[in-house]
Amino acid sequence: MKKMDKLSVFLIPIGVALNFIGAQIAMLLKLPVYLDAIGTIVVGALCGGLPGAVVGVISNTINSITYPTYVWYGVISAIYGVLAAYLSKKKVFCTLWKAILASFLFALIGGILNSCITWILFGFNFATDTTALFAIPLHTVVGLPKFMAEMVAAICMDVADKFLAVLAVYFVLRSMPDRFLVKLKLGDTYIKR
């Protein structure tokens, strides 16, 4: 048990680094996605909900140094870590089609909570991020109320983001050697039999 706990603690900074690298790749390539939840989901899927949540909160806290509002979105990242652990126990990440379906659950939760937090943080108005590029036309051209436009845009963006993130998680989990997986709380789920 102590080895497992130490290994989970060891994987937390690796998960944070994965989140940071994913976000940097998305920013460098100017992609309309974030890719900042890969490490959170991997650690949650392998080590459990608490380590996954810790990765998410630490990642958002670090990102809030340059973007102060990011700290408030840490609750969403924590939920991703807990959800990843739950889905891992249900063996969802063991099958590609189940993992893809799970990406929609991550996107729905993330999109709804993201739009609620954004709505409050930005004074019941649109944010100044990529989501606003989609939300503003939904409001001005399509005629959706502002909050509904923000939510629809956030969910749609999260579908693309979480699809790519969960796809990456699926391949990361499949590529890990069995001798490493046996040492992790939820690792036996991914051992190749």
Secondary structure, 3 states (H helix, E strand, C coil): CHHHHHHHHHHHHHHHHHHHHHHHHHHHCCCCCCCCCHHHHHHHHHHCHHHHHHHHHHHHHHHCCCCHHHHHHHHHHHHHHHHHHHHHHCCHHHCHHHHHHHHHHHHHHHHHHHHHHHHHHCCCCCCCCHHHHHHHHHHHCCCCCHHHHHHHHHHHHHHHHHHHHHHHHHHHHHHCCHHHHCCCCCHHHHCCC
